[in-house]
Amino acid sequence: MTSFAVGQIPTAFQGTLMKMLRSFLTLLFAVGTLFSGSAFAQSALNEILDSGELKVGTTGDWNPMSVRDPASNGYKGYDIDIMNELATDLGVKLTFVPTDWKTLVNGIVAGKYNLTGSASISPSRLKVAGYSESYISVEILPFTTSNKVEQFNSWDSINQKDVTVATTLGTTFEKLSKEWFPNATIRVVEAPARGYQEVLSGRADVFITSNIEGATLKAKFKQITNVPVAESRNPTPIAMLMPQDDQVWINYINNWIKIKKMNGFLDATAQKWGLAQ
């Protein structure tokens, strides 16, 4: 066997050794970058599984999606059933974190909760937060009380200077009310107050909300009725708000939604809460 002293490596081998050394250093640099960079940032999925807790932001004021029960200090509704199922499949404890519409997105960005219950997908929210796939959709309709319904016969009839439209601060409905009814007076109330309560009290004439919530409110308050418009507006997909840069967590939820669609859980839950479409 031929051996070489240090410094006596034949010239023919020196080039090969240098290439091997450069490749090895390149590999070390890549591995170092991988471990020190964002590629190894922990996903919310890992944090949930490690801590044994799923934290969900919910407003508790969107019937029948999420309704807070003051007596038990708990929640019920479509979203609540969905999140209980998700926590069961993850094998973790479920904790609801109270929030409101104006801070819903901020809570995701600040990491106060891992995701939210149902929220409409909007371009403004998409700038700073991610979404799951949509699993239900809504359309928007105007509502008034039976003693005022004869004053209105279209969307345009609401957009008048002698009409007051009530809405809740921070909601999609606030933005749309201001956009659709520039001539009307827009009365904005802050949660836990709601626009429909202003109409019921006589402090406002009209409120807009989803067909989902509208049907629930009509069943609960007999004096609430539809404004007779020719068609609904703004069909909107509904999904869960999630951290924008956590693709691992988003992928998990999206595939979970697909499974729950295929096995009938989402349809059955929608029917339970009167949301079947």
Residue frames as qw, qx, qy, qz and C-alpha x, y, z in Angstrom:
[[0.000, 0.890, 0.457, 0.000, 0.00, 0.00, 0.00],
 [0.418, 0.393, -0.015, 0.819, 1.37, 3.41, -0.95],
 [0.326, -0.796, -0.408, 0.307, 1.35, 6.14, 1.75],
 [0.337, 0.657, 0.055, 0.671, 2.01, 9.85, 1.54],
 [0.377, -0.315, -0.421, 0.763, 3.42, 12.22, 4.12],
 [0.066, 0.872, 0.379, -0.303, 1.64, 15.45, 4.86],
 [0.053, 0.822, -0.245, -0.512, 2.47, 17.92, 2.12],
 [0.144, -0.337, 0.817, 0.446, 3.38, 15.15, -0.27],
 [0.613, 0.445, 0.595, -0.268, -0.10, 14.46, -1.73],
 [0.426, 0.114, 0.613, 0.656, 0.27, 14.00, -5.47],
 [0.145, 0.225, -0.119, -0.956, -0.93, 16.88, -7.59],
 [0.306, -0.156, -0.772, -0.535, -3.43, 14.60, -9.36],
 [0.358, -0.482, -0.788, 0.133, -5.29, 14.07, -6.07],
 [0.156, -0.227, -0.328, 0.903, -5.14, 17.64, -4.76],
 [0.288, -0.076, -0.304, -0.905, -7.89, 18.95, -7.06],
 [0.548, -0.326, -0.721, -0.271, -10.24, 16.11, -6.11],
 [0.434, -0.346, -0.635, 0.538, -9.64, 16.66, -2.40],
 [0.008, -0.121, -0.117, 0.986, -10.31, 20.40, -2.70],
 [0.430, -0.200, -0.494, -0.729, -13.61, 19.75, -4.47],
 [0.568, -0.368, -0.735, 0.044, -14.60, 17.30, -1.75],
 [0.311, -0.265, -0.465, 0.786, -13.67, 19.83, 0.95],
 [0.174, -0.016, -0.120, -0.977, -15.69, 22.60, -0.72],
 [0.535, -0.288, -0.632, -0.482, -18.72, 20.30, -1.03],
 [0.522, -0.352, -0.694, 0.349, -18.42, 19.35, 2.64],
 [0.146, -0.196, -0.281, 0.928, -18.22, 23.00, 3.76],
 [0.329, -0.140, -0.364, -0.860, -21.21, 23.86, 1.56],
 [0.576, -0.356, -0.716, -0.171, -23.18, 21.07, 3.21],
 [0.409, -0.317, -0.572, 0.637, -22.19, 22.28, 6.69],
 [0.044, 0.055, 0.023, -0.997, -23.29, 25.84, 5.82],
 [0.461, -0.240, -0.536, -0.665, -26.65, 24.62, 4.50],
 [0.570, -0.384, -0.716, 0.120, -27.30, 22.54, 7.60],
 [0.287, -0.237, -0.406, 0.835, -26.35, 25.46, 9.84],
 [0.212, -0.061, -0.188, -0.957, -28.70, 27.77, 7.98],
 [0.529, -0.313, -0.681, -0.398, -31.51, 25.25, 8.20],
 [0.530, -0.408, -0.660, 0.344, -31.19, 24.89, 11.96],
 [0.232, -0.286, -0.270, 0.890, -30.75, 28.60, 12.66],
 [0.154, -0.042, -0.323, -0.933, -33.35, 29.94, 10.22],
 [0.582, 0.027, 0.189, -0.790, -37.10, 29.99, 9.92],
 [0.629, 0.123, -0.686, -0.344, -37.20, 26.55, 8.33],
 [0.450, -0.108, -0.834, 0.302, -36.99, 25.07, 11.82],
 [0.297, -0.211, 0.266, -0.892, -39.46, 27.51, 13.44],
 [0.105, 0.172, 0.950, -0.240, -41.94, 25.47, 15.45],
 [0.283, -0.346, -0.574, -0.686, -45.45, 25.20, 14.08],
 [0.514, -0.287, 0.269, -0.762, -48.52, 25.88, 16.20],
 [0.886, -0.037, -0.375, -0.269, -49.36, 22.21, 15.58],
 [0.632, 0.147, -0.626, 0.433, -46.26, 21.15, 17.51],
 [0.062, -0.282, 0.443, -0.849, -46.98, 23.63, 20.28],
 [0.719, -0.210, -0.050, -0.661, -50.55, 22.36, 20.62],
 [0.892, -0.011, -0.450, -0.036, -49.46, 18.74, 20.78],
 [0.472, 0.230, -0.585, 0.618, -46.63, 19.53, 23.23],
 [0.177, -0.224, 0.391, -0.875, -48.81, 21.64, 25.54],
 [0.041, -0.321, -0.943, 0.082, -51.92, 19.48, 25.23],
 [0.128, 0.655, 0.460, -0.586, -54.10, 22.55, 24.65],
 [0.272, 0.429, 0.541, 0.671, -55.86, 24.06, 21.63],
 [0.035, -0.516, -0.321, 0.793, -56.67, 27.76, 22.06],
 [0.205, 0.507, 0.666, 0.508, -59.51, 29.10, 19.93],
 [0.030, 0.162, 0.144, -0.976, -60.58, 32.74, 19.65],
 [0.052, -0.521, -0.789, -0.320, -64.34, 33.23, 19.57],
 [0.093, -0.311, 0.029, -0.945, -66.64, 36.23, 19.96],
 [0.031, -0.296, -0.870, 0.392, -69.64, 34.45, 21.45],
 [0.263, 0.498, 0.289, -0.774, -72.07, 36.86, 19.78],
 [0.366, 0.298, -0.562, -0.679, -72.78, 35.31, 16.38],
 [0.604, 0.108, 0.694, -0.376, -75.85, 33.12, 16.67],
 [0.918, -0.354, 0.091, -0.157, -75.89, 30.22, 15.80],
 [0.677, 0.520, -0.442, 0.275, -72.14, 30.05, 15.16],
 [0.481, 0.019, -0.601, 0.638, -70.86, 31.00, 18.61],
 [0.409, -0.702, -0.198, -0.548, -73.12, 32.03, 21.49],
 [0.216, 0.242, -0.704, 0.632, -71.93, 32.69, 25.02],
 [0.573, -0.564, -0.560, -0.199, -74.13, 31.42, 27.83],
 [0.074, -0.664, 0.356, -0.654, -73.81, 33.86, 30.78],
 [0.817, -0.453, 0.089, -0.345, -75.21, 31.29, 33.20],
 [0.968, -0.126, 0.089, 0.198, -72.54, 28.67, 32.55],
 [0.130, -0.836, 0.388, 0.365, -69.89, 31.05, 31.18],
 [0.560, -0.071, 0.743, 0.361, -69.55, 28.56, 28.33],
 [0.285, 0.410, -0.392, -0.773, -70.27, 28.57, 24.61],
 [0.614, 0.273, 0.739, -0.047, -72.58, 26.76, 22.24],
 [0.471, 0.727, -0.078, -0.493, -73.14, 26.79, 18.50],
 [0.877, 0.477, -0.047, 0.024, -71.90, 25.48, 15.18],
 [0.330, 0.739, -0.502, 0.304, -68.34, 26.73, 15.69],
 [0.471, -0.543, 0.586, -0.374, -68.24, 25.26, 19.17],
 [0.942, 0.051, 0.302, -0.138, -69.16, 21.79, 17.92],
 [0.731, 0.628, -0.215, 0.160, -66.56, 22.08, 15.16],
 [0.097, 0.731, -0.558, 0.380, -63.81, 23.04, 17.59],
 [0.715, -0.367, 0.507, -0.313, -64.72, 20.32, 20.06],
 [0.955, 0.273, 0.119, -0.009, -64.38, 17.78, 17.26],
 [0.514, 0.728, -0.353, 0.286, -61.01, 19.24, 16.24],
 [0.258, -0.662, 0.588, -0.387, -59.67, 19.11, 19.80],
 [0.889, -0.134, 0.380, -0.218, -60.87, 15.51, 20.16],
 [0.883, 0.451, -0.039, 0.124, -59.05, 14.49, 16.97],
 [0.289, 0.740, -0.456, 0.400, -55.91, 16.27, 18.16],
 [0.761, -0.269, -0.539, 0.241, -56.22, 14.59, 21.54],
 [0.293, 0.128, -0.332, 0.887, -55.90, 17.86, 23.46],
 [0.060, -0.617, -0.596, 0.511, -57.88, 20.10, 25.78],
 [0.193, 0.623, 0.425, 0.628, -59.97, 22.85, 24.20],
 [0.237, -0.533, -0.354, 0.731, -59.79, 26.40, 25.58],
 [0.240, 0.784, 0.426, 0.383, -61.95, 29.21, 24.19],
 [0.363, -0.220, -0.132, 0.896, -60.34, 32.64, 24.35],
 [0.176, 0.833, 0.476, -0.218, -62.90, 35.49, 24.42],
 [0.307, -0.100, 0.297, 0.899, -62.34, 38.11, 21.73],
 [0.373, 0.709, 0.374, -0.468, -64.40, 40.59, 19.72],
 [0.706, 0.607, 0.313, 0.185, -64.65, 41.48, 16.06],
 [0.196, 0.963, -0.171, 0.076, -62.40, 44.51, 16.15],
 [0.244, -0.715, 0.654, -0.029, -59.51, 42.55, 17.73],
 [0.960, 0.082, 0.235, -0.131, -60.16, 39.15, 16.13],
 [0.765, 0.566, -0.181, 0.250, -57.28, 39.40, 13.65],
 [0.005, -0.785, 0.479, -0.393, -54.94, 41.05, 16.17],
 [0.767, -0.413, 0.424, -0.248, -55.36, 38.06, 18.45],
 [0.952, 0.256, 0.100, 0.135, -54.09, 35.73, 15.71],
 [0.481, 0.739, -0.262, 0.392, -51.16, 38.00, 14.86],
 [0.227, -0.711, 0.487, -0.454, -50.21, 38.34, 18.54],
 [0.445, 0.157, -0.876, 0.102, -50.49, 34.59, 19.15],
 [0.436, -0.226, 0.471, -0.733, -53.28, 34.83, 21.73],
 [0.817, 0.110, 0.475, -0.309, -54.98, 31.81, 20.13],
 [0.453, -0.175, 0.768, 0.418, -54.06, 29.17, 17.56],
 [0.010, 0.275, 0.675, 0.685, -57.03, 29.85, 15.28],
 [0.352, 0.073, 0.270, -0.893, -60.49, 31.38, 15.36],
 [0.487, 0.414, 0.744, -0.195, -63.99, 30.15, 14.79],
 [0.470, 0.584, 0.555, 0.360, -65.82, 31.13, 11.61],
 [0.084, -0.684, 0.025, 0.724, -64.82, 34.43, 10.01],
 [0.648, 0.732, 0.193, -0.084, -65.53, 35.86, 6.58],
 [0.693, -0.034, 0.294, 0.658, -62.63, 35.84, 4.14],
 [0.183, 0.966, 0.151, -0.105, -61.78, 39.43, 3.26],
 [0.650, 0.581, -0.133, 0.471, -58.87, 41.08, 1.40],
 [0.137, -0.818, 0.313, -0.463, -58.02, 43.30, 4.39],
 [0.803, -0.470, 0.337, -0.147, -57.70, 40.32, 6.74],
 [0.942, 0.255, 0.060, 0.210, -55.69, 38.39, 4.15],
 [0.316, 0.830, -0.297, 0.352, -52.97, 41.05, 4.32],
 [0.139, -0.634, 0.613, -0.450, -51.93, 40.00, 7.83],
 [0.618, -0.183, 0.681, -0.347, -53.53, 36.62, 8.58],
 [0.147, 0.129, -0.901, -0.387, -53.96, 33.25, 6.95],
 [0.730, 0.004, 0.125, -0.672, -57.14, 31.23, 6.46],
 [0.486, -0.004, 0.874, 0.013, -58.17, 27.64, 6.35],
 [0.060, -0.200, -0.760, -0.616, -60.15, 26.34, 3.41],
 [0.466, -0.103, 0.085, -0.875, -63.75, 27.53, 3.44],
 [0.019, -0.121, -0.989, 0.083, -66.34, 25.10, 4.81],
 [0.105, 0.702, 0.682, -0.177, -69.51, 27.21, 4.68],
 [0.196, 0.215, 0.232, 0.928, -70.65, 30.46, 3.03],
 [0.040, 0.631, 0.574, -0.520, -73.04, 33.28, 3.81],
 [0.181, 0.520, 0.414, 0.725, -74.98, 35.96, 1.97],
 [0.108, -0.206, -0.395, 0.889, -75.97, 39.34, 3.35],
 [0.113, -0.632, -0.656, -0.396, -79.52, 40.63, 3.71],
 [0.067, -0.299, 0.243, -0.920, -81.10, 43.73, 5.30],
 [0.341, -0.472, -0.808, 0.089, -83.53, 43.45, 8.21],
 [0.172, -0.360, 0.118, -0.909, -85.91, 45.81, 9.96],
 [0.198, 0.168, 0.809, -0.527, -88.91, 45.52, 12.28],
 [0.156, 0.481, 0.835, 0.217, -92.46, 44.71, 11.22],
 [0.025, 0.843, 0.400, -0.357, -93.71, 48.21, 12.10],
 [0.031, -0.752, 0.279, 0.596, -91.18, 49.80, 9.70],
 [0.538, 0.001, 0.741, 0.401, -90.97, 47.29, 6.87],
 [0.430, 0.751, 0.498, 0.054, -93.43, 49.23, 4.67],
 [0.034, -0.914, 0.159, 0.371, -90.91, 52.08, 4.47],
 [0.170, -0.554, 0.718, 0.386, -88.54, 49.90, 2.41],
 [0.870, 0.365, 0.220, -0.246, -88.80, 47.98, -0.84],
 [0.795, 0.523, -0.157, 0.266, -85.20, 47.73, -2.10],
 [0.704, -0.187, -0.148, 0.668, -81.56, 48.24, -1.21],
 [0.221, 0.403, 0.120, 0.880, -81.80, 51.79, -2.56],
 [0.412, -0.731, -0.314, -0.445, -84.68, 52.59, -0.25],
 [0.741, -0.530, -0.226, 0.346, -82.31, 52.07, 2.70],
 [0.547, -0.005, 0.053, 0.836, -79.73, 54.49, 1.34],
 [0.044, -0.796, -0.335, -0.502, -81.68, 57.60, 2.34],
 [0.174, 0.440, -0.393, 0.788, -80.75, 60.47, 4.65],
 [0.563, -0.420, 0.179, -0.688, -83.70, 59.84, 6.98],
 [0.950, -0.103, -0.279, -0.091, -82.71, 56.18, 7.55],
 [0.270, -0.719, 0.609, -0.197, -80.43, 55.00, 10.34],
 [0.884, 0.170, -0.435, -0.024, -78.49, 51.78, 9.79],
 [0.571, -0.694, 0.405, -0.171, -77.03, 50.11, 12.88],
 [0.843, 0.330, -0.405, 0.128, -73.90, 47.94, 12.85],
 [0.787, -0.592, 0.049, 0.165, -71.26, 46.54, 15.20],
 [0.017, 0.891, -0.439, -0.112, -67.75, 47.99, 15.34],
 [0.256, -0.525, 0.798, 0.147, -65.04, 45.90, 13.68],
 [0.684, 0.224, 0.691, -0.065, -67.34, 43.60, 11.73],
 [0.282, 0.127, 0.668, 0.677, -67.52, 43.11, 7.99],
 [0.042, 0.747, 0.651, 0.127, -71.05, 44.51, 8.25],
 [0.203, -0.799, -0.105, 0.556, -69.71, 47.85, 9.53],
 [0.249, -0.327, 0.515, 0.752, -67.53, 48.30, 6.45],
 [0.125, 0.334, 0.796, 0.489, -70.31, 47.25, 4.06],
 [0.039, -0.802, -0.557, 0.212, -72.93, 49.45, 5.76],
 [0.153, -0.730, 0.092, 0.660, -70.74, 52.51, 5.23],
 [0.191, -0.174, 0.687, 0.679, -70.00, 51.48, 1.64],
 [0.062, 0.415, 0.843, 0.336, -73.56, 50.59, 0.62],
 [0.143, -0.831, -0.535, -0.055, -75.47, 53.35, 2.43],
 [0.431, 0.077, -0.110, 0.892, -73.41, 56.58, 2.18],
 [0.188, -0.479, -0.199, -0.834, -76.55, 58.74, 2.37],
 [0.686, -0.568, -0.420, -0.175, -77.93, 57.06, 5.49],
 [0.287, -0.747, 0.458, -0.387, -76.86, 57.64, 9.07],
 [0.757, 0.104, -0.633, 0.122, -74.62, 54.79, 10.22],
 [0.559, -0.684, 0.258, -0.390, -74.94, 54.04, 13.91],
 [0.643, 0.307, -0.669, 0.210, -71.90, 52.03, 15.08],
 [0.694, -0.626, 0.174, -0.309, -72.08, 50.25, 18.42],
 [0.196, 0.555, -0.790, 0.170, -69.31, 48.38, 20.19],
 [0.753, -0.157, -0.635, -0.073, -69.58, 44.73, 21.24],
 [0.192, 0.175, 0.966, 0.006, -71.18, 43.26, 23.24],
 [0.443, 0.552, 0.261, -0.657, -73.87, 45.63, 21.88],
 [0.409, 0.146, 0.781, 0.449, -75.18, 44.58, 18.47],
 [0.113, 0.017, -0.349, -0.930, -76.73, 46.38, 15.53],
 [0.353, -0.387, -0.762, -0.381, -79.95, 44.39, 15.68],
 [0.330, -0.510, -0.628, 0.486, -80.46, 45.47, 19.29],
 [0.039, -0.270, 0.001, 0.962, -80.42, 49.11, 18.15],
 [0.303, -0.141, -0.597, -0.729, -83.15, 48.31, 15.64],
 [0.416, -0.439, -0.796, 0.017, -85.23, 46.44, 18.20],
 [0.275, -0.476, -0.453, 0.702, -84.95, 49.38, 20.61],
 [0.248, 0.880, 0.403, 0.022, -86.05, 51.86, 17.92],
 [0.284, -0.778, 0.207, 0.521, -82.73, 53.73, 17.87],
 [0.037, -0.362, 0.683, 0.633, -82.12, 52.55, 14.30],
 [0.708, 0.326, 0.010, -0.626, -84.22, 51.42, 11.35],
 [0.900, 0.358, -0.228, -0.097, -82.21, 48.73, 9.57],
 [0.429, -0.619, 0.643, 0.138, -79.32, 46.35, 10.16],
 [0.750, 0.435, -0.446, -0.223, -77.58, 44.01, 7.77],
 [0.510, -0.457, 0.721, -0.105, -76.31, 40.55, 8.63],
 [0.074, 0.205, -0.918, -0.332, -75.82, 37.12, 7.14],
 [0.684, -0.131, -0.446, -0.563, -78.70, 34.96, 6.04],
 [0.575, -0.074, -0.771, 0.263, -77.48, 32.57, 8.75],
 [0.134, -0.145, -0.566, 0.800, -77.80, 34.96, 11.67],
 [0.359, -0.046, -0.133, -0.923, -80.86, 36.66, 10.19],
 [0.643, -0.199, -0.647, -0.357, -82.85, 33.43, 10.20],
 [0.487, -0.208, -0.712, 0.461, -81.90, 32.81, 13.83],
 [0.003, -0.090, -0.298, 0.950, -82.85, 36.34, 14.91],
 [0.483, -0.124, -0.353, -0.792, -86.21, 36.15, 13.13],
 [0.637, -0.251, -0.725, -0.071, -87.00, 32.94, 14.99],
 [0.411, -0.238, -0.589, 0.653, -86.08, 34.54, 18.32],
 [0.059, 0.401, 0.233, -0.884, -87.59, 38.00, 17.82],
 [0.388, 0.536, 0.744, 0.089, -90.91, 37.90, 15.99],
 [0.174, 0.905, 0.170, -0.348, -90.82, 41.62, 15.21],
 [0.186, -0.558, 0.573, 0.570, -87.67, 41.29, 13.09],
 [0.754, 0.496, 0.422, -0.081, -88.38, 40.82, 9.38],
 [0.584, 0.053, 0.436, 0.683, -86.60, 40.95, 6.04],
 [0.215, 0.629, -0.101, -0.740, -86.46, 44.13, 4.02],
 [0.789, 0.408, 0.457, -0.048, -88.01, 42.99, 0.69],
 [0.021, 0.689, -0.509, -0.515, -85.01, 43.24, -1.61],
 [0.802, 0.428, -0.244, -0.339, -84.77, 41.51, -4.97],
 [0.882, 0.186, -0.383, 0.204, -81.61, 39.60, -4.09],
 [0.701, -0.651, 0.020, 0.290, -79.00, 39.12, -1.40],
 [0.322, 0.888, -0.305, 0.117, -75.55, 40.68, -1.63],
 [0.007, 0.733, -0.645, 0.217, -71.93, 39.78, -1.15],
 [0.981, -0.122, -0.132, -0.072, -71.86, 35.98, -1.05],
 [0.012, -0.787, 0.564, -0.249, -68.86, 35.30, 1.17],
 [0.799, 0.027, -0.589, 0.117, -66.86, 32.18, 2.01],
 [0.560, -0.737, 0.225, -0.305, -66.35, 31.48, 5.71],
 [0.798, 0.217, -0.484, 0.287, -63.20, 29.94, 7.20],
 [0.692, -0.645, -0.147, 0.290, -60.95, 29.87, 10.26],
 [0.164, 0.923, -0.296, 0.182, -58.39, 32.64, 10.73],
 [0.930, -0.216, -0.001, 0.297, -54.88, 31.24, 11.24],
 [0.361, -0.713, 0.302, 0.520, -51.27, 32.48, 11.49],
 [0.580, 0.745, -0.135, -0.302, -50.26, 33.59, 8.01],
 [0.295, 0.682, -0.668, -0.044, -46.77, 32.03, 7.96],
 [0.454, -0.273, 0.814, -0.237, -47.56, 28.66, 9.57],
 [0.598, 0.262, -0.523, -0.549, -48.11, 26.43, 6.56],
 [0.220, 0.063, -0.962, 0.147, -47.72, 23.23, 8.59],
 [0.207, 0.278, 0.679, -0.648, -50.70, 24.19, 10.80],
 [0.506, 0.399, -0.092, -0.760, -52.73, 25.44, 7.82],
 [0.443, 0.236, -0.795, -0.340, -52.08, 22.19, 5.94],
 [0.038, -0.091, -0.939, 0.330, -53.23, 20.14, 8.91],
 [0.347, 0.383, 0.465, -0.718, -56.49, 22.08, 9.27],
 [0.492, 0.395, -0.361, -0.687, -57.19, 22.04, 5.53],
 [0.389, 0.123, -0.896, -0.177, -56.83, 18.26, 5.35],
 [0.076, 0.198, 0.826, -0.522, -58.87, 17.87, 8.54],
 [0.457, 0.385, 0.133, -0.790, -61.67, 19.88, 6.89],
 [0.492, 0.285, -0.658, -0.493, -61.52, 17.60, 3.83],
 [0.197, -0.022, -0.968, 0.153, -61.86, 14.52, 6.04],
 [0.186, 0.319, 0.650, -0.664, -64.80, 16.00, 7.96],
 [0.501, 0.359, -0.194, -0.763, -66.54, 16.94, 4.70],
 [0.457, 0.207, -0.804, -0.319, -66.12, 13.42, 3.34],
 [0.205, -0.128, -0.936, 0.254, -67.32, 11.63, 6.48],
 [0.258, -0.624, -0.606, -0.422, -70.40, 13.85, 6.77],
 [0.405, -0.446, -0.512, 0.612, -69.54, 15.57, 10.05],
 [0.063, -0.138, 0.034, 0.988, -69.71, 19.12, 8.66],
 [0.338, -0.272, -0.565, -0.702, -73.04, 18.53, 6.93],
 [0.508, -0.481, -0.712, 0.059, -74.55, 16.93, 10.03],
 [0.328, -0.381, -0.369, 0.782, -73.37, 19.81, 12.22],
 [0.082, -0.022, -0.248, -0.965, -74.77, 22.37, 9.78],
 [0.441, -0.392, -0.663, -0.461, -78.14, 20.62, 9.81],
 [0.461, -0.433, -0.651, 0.420, -78.13, 20.52, 13.62],
 [0.183, -0.458, -0.222, 0.841, -77.82, 24.32, 13.75],
 [0.408, 0.766, 0.438, -0.236, -80.14, 25.06, 10.83],
 [0.041, -0.738, 0.375, 0.559, -77.32, 25.97, 8.44],
 [0.601, 0.135, 0.727, 0.304, -77.80, 23.32, 5.75],
 [0.224, 0.610, -0.190, -0.736, -77.53, 24.95, 2.33]]
